[in-house]
């Protein structure tokens, strides 16, 4: 069975439990063998009810119709982009931009829009993801997903063979990765041509396997990112994916 042959009952379950993921699937290249949704185990509700799918659907549900249309259009190209090492991370990194919309909504912003990306053939930084307005404020926001390292994803990674070790502290390499990610986001925010009074970076982070059980690492990460908050007037916030 593949995504193009799901039954009417399965389609109804998808639409009932995960309407926006189903909408994305419906508009994708269903017959493409690289389509993310072409995996049999994705369709039974027992699997789709898992935390990861329920979590992203809950976030996507917060978007208004115009915002969802823009994000869906951007995400569609990644539904069939299966990277040999990173699989479909780009798809979920794109969907994570919805977390920025929710962050702004929870901050009291009412007019929240995704910004049209600049054409790739330009020497200017990429545009930030979102702009939002309320009576006394205009904010722009860039969402950055920090995924697992290349070493963690290799077939030879120790965790794949039962050798899981929790490090005593964040590695310098991981901290450098966070700093470089913030710097790229800062460049995008500062390139925005219109007046704003708030510039925000929202980091969505995934630890390498083996670090997920280290609660002390989450606390250390929060402190590290807090130390970067409001440098150059840019707010840096964080959501850790457990």
VMD Tcl script that draws the C-alpha trace (Angstrom):
set ca {
  {0.00 0.00 0.00}
  {1.18 3.54 -0.67}
  {-0.18 7.03 -0.28}
  {-1.96 6.99 -3.62}
  {-4.02 3.93 -2.64}
  {-5.25 4.74 0.85}
  {-8.80 3.70 1.50}
  {-11.74 6.05 1.93}
  {-11.85 5.19 5.64}
  {-8.15 6.02 6.06}
  {-8.65 9.31 4.22}
  {-11.52 10.19 6.56}
  {-9.34 9.39 9.59}
  {-6.53 11.56 8.21}
  {-8.91 14.43 7.57}
  {-10.44 14.08 11.02}
  {-7.24 13.84 13.07}
  {-4.69 15.66 10.91}
  {-6.50 18.01 8.51}
  {-3.50 20.17 7.62}
  {-1.06 17.31 7.14}
  {-3.72 15.64 5.01}
  {-4.15 18.85 3.01}
  {-0.40 18.90 2.39}
  {-0.49 15.26 1.26}
  {-3.48 15.87 -1.01}
  {-1.63 18.64 -2.87}
  {1.65 16.76 -3.14}
  {2.92 14.48 -5.91}
  {1.18 11.38 -4.59}
  {2.69 8.98 -7.11}
  {6.26 10.15 -6.61}
  {8.14 7.25 -4.96}
  {10.05 9.77 -2.83}
  {6.87 11.29 -1.40}
  {7.23 11.37 2.39}
  {3.65 10.20 2.83}
  {4.24 7.08 0.75}
  {5.16 5.04 3.80}
  {2.64 2.47 4.91}
  {3.30 2.98 8.61}
  {2.25 6.63 8.41}
  {-1.38 5.87 7.72}
  {-2.76 3.80 10.60}
  {-4.05 6.13 13.28}
  {-2.11 4.12 15.86}
  {1.06 5.54 14.29}
  {-0.29 8.93 13.31}
  {-1.46 9.49 16.86}
  {2.14 9.57 18.03}
  {3.40 12.69 19.75}
  {5.42 14.09 16.86}
  {2.53 14.17 14.37}
  {0.01 15.34 16.93}
  {2.38 18.11 17.99}
  {3.00 19.55 14.53}
  {-0.69 19.29 13.60}
  {-1.60 21.23 16.74}
  {0.84 23.96 15.74}
  {-0.35 24.08 12.13}
  {-3.96 24.35 13.31}
  {-3.16 27.77 14.83}
  {-2.39 29.32 11.43}
  {-5.08 31.32 9.67}
  {-5.97 30.23 6.15}
  {-3.73 32.76 4.38}
  {-0.69 31.85 6.49}
  {-1.29 28.13 5.98}
  {-1.58 28.62 2.21}
  {1.84 30.32 2.10}
  {3.54 27.78 4.36}
  {1.95 24.85 2.53}
  {3.21 26.20 -0.79}
  {6.74 26.41 0.61}
  {6.59 22.97 2.22}
  {5.26 21.18 -0.87}
  {8.62 21.12 -2.63}
  {10.14 19.28 0.33}
  {7.51 16.51 0.54}
  {9.48 14.64 -2.14}
  {12.97 15.82 -1.09}
  {14.48 12.75 0.57}
  {18.08 13.58 1.47}
  {20.36 10.51 1.64}
  {21.61 11.48 5.10}
  {18.97 13.76 6.56}
  {15.87 12.16 5.08}
  {12.93 14.63 5.26}
  {14.37 17.06 7.80}
  {13.92 19.99 5.43}
  {10.18 19.31 5.27}
  {9.82 19.47 9.03}
  {12.21 22.40 9.37}
  {9.88 24.27 7.01}
  {6.76 23.25 8.93}
  {8.51 24.44 12.10}
  {8.16 27.98 10.79}
  {4.57 27.72 12.00}
  {5.98 27.74 15.54}
  {7.08 31.31 14.90}
  {3.51 32.24 13.96}
  {2.24 30.71 17.20}
  {4.95 32.48 19.22}
  {3.88 35.84 17.82}
  {0.20 35.09 18.36}
  {0.90 34.23 21.98}
  {2.72 37.58 22.27}
  {-0.51 39.34 21.36}
  {0.21 40.07 17.69}
  {-2.87 39.90 15.51}
  {-1.77 40.53 11.92}
  {0.81 37.83 11.33}
  {2.08 37.06 7.83}
  {4.77 34.94 6.24}
  {7.20 37.07 4.25}
  {7.73 36.18 0.61}
  {11.29 34.88 0.24}
  {13.77 36.79 -1.88}
  {14.76 35.24 -5.23}
  {17.70 32.86 -4.84}
  {19.77 34.77 -7.41}
  {20.72 37.67 -5.16}
  {23.68 38.58 -3.01}
  {21.41 39.79 -0.20}
  {20.60 37.62 2.86}
  {17.41 35.58 2.81}
  {14.29 37.27 4.13}
  {13.11 36.57 7.68}
  {10.13 34.25 7.96}
  {7.40 36.37 9.53}
  {6.20 39.91 10.14}
  {3.53 40.72 12.72}
  {1.76 43.86 13.88}
  {-0.35 45.07 16.74}
  {-1.37 48.56 17.78}
  {1.95 49.60 19.31}
  {4.47 47.22 17.73}
  {5.78 45.67 14.53}
  {7.90 42.54 14.87}
  {9.85 40.36 12.48}
  {10.84 36.81 13.33}
  {13.14 34.15 11.93}
  {12.71 30.47 12.88}
  {15.81 28.28 12.80}
  {15.71 24.52 13.33}
  {18.90 22.99 14.70}
  {18.90 19.33 13.70}
  {21.08 16.40 14.70}
  {24.72 16.44 13.61}
  {25.96 14.55 10.56}
  {27.91 12.17 12.81}
  {24.74 11.29 14.70}
  {22.91 10.38 11.50}
  {25.57 8.15 9.95}
  {24.97 4.37 9.87}
  {28.08 3.99 12.02}
  {26.80 6.30 14.77}
  {27.38 4.64 18.19}
  {23.75 5.02 19.31}
  {22.64 2.75 16.44}
  {24.71 -0.04 17.97}
  {23.64 0.36 21.58}
  {26.52 2.59 22.70}
  {24.69 5.59 24.17}
  {26.65 7.99 26.35}
  {25.29 11.18 27.86}
  {27.98 13.89 27.89}
  {28.49 15.94 31.05}
  {27.96 19.24 29.24}
  {27.20 20.82 25.88}
  {30.00 20.38 23.42}
  {31.88 23.39 22.09}
  {30.92 22.25 18.59}
  {27.23 22.37 19.46}
  {27.57 25.81 21.04}
  {29.39 27.06 17.93}
  {26.56 25.68 15.81}
  {24.02 27.61 17.85}
  {26.05 30.82 17.59}
  {26.47 30.51 13.82}
  {22.75 29.81 13.44}
  {21.85 32.90 15.46}
  {24.30 34.96 13.42}
  {22.67 33.88 10.15}
  {19.23 34.70 11.55}
  {20.50 38.09 12.73}
  {21.73 38.86 9.21}
  {18.31 37.99 7.78}
  {16.49 40.13 10.33}
  {18.77 43.11 9.80}
  {18.22 42.91 6.03}
  {14.49 43.60 6.39}
  {13.91 46.97 4.70}
  {10.93 48.30 6.67}
  {10.80 49.81 10.15}
  {10.29 47.41 13.07}
  {10.68 47.71 16.82}
  {11.22 44.01 17.58}
  {13.53 41.47 15.96}
  {13.20 37.89 17.15}
  {15.03 34.61 16.58}
  {13.19 31.43 17.54}
  {15.42 28.37 17.77}
  {13.90 24.89 17.53}
  {16.55 22.41 18.61}
  {17.03 18.66 18.40}
  {19.79 17.09 20.46}
  {21.84 14.25 19.06}
  {20.70 10.78 20.06}
  {22.22 9.89 23.40}
  {21.82 13.42 24.71}
  {18.04 13.25 24.88}
  {18.14 11.59 28.29}
  {20.37 14.27 29.81}
  {18.07 16.73 31.59}
  {21.10 18.75 32.66}
  {21.84 19.43 29.00}
  {18.44 21.04 28.44}
  {19.02 23.32 31.41}
  {22.50 24.20 30.20}
  {21.14 24.91 26.73}
  {18.51 27.27 28.15}
  {21.20 29.19 30.02}
  {23.46 29.32 26.98}
  {20.72 30.71 24.73}
  {19.58 33.16 27.43}
  {23.11 34.58 27.41}
  {22.61 35.42 23.71}
  {19.25 37.10 24.24}
  {18.97 40.80 23.35}
  {22.51 41.12 21.99}
  {22.35 43.89 19.37}
  {18.71 44.35 20.37}
  {17.60 40.98 18.98}
  {15.55 38.66 21.17}
  {16.57 35.00 21.06}
  {14.08 32.39 22.25}
  {14.11 28.64 22.22}
  {11.98 25.50 21.98}
  {13.61 22.12 22.58}
  {12.14 19.10 20.85}
  {12.11 16.20 23.33}
}
mol new
graphics top color blue
foreach p $ca { graphics top sphere $p radius 0.5 }
foreach p [lrange $ca 0 end-1] q [lrange $ca 1 end] { graphics top cylinder $p $q radius 0.2 }
display resetview
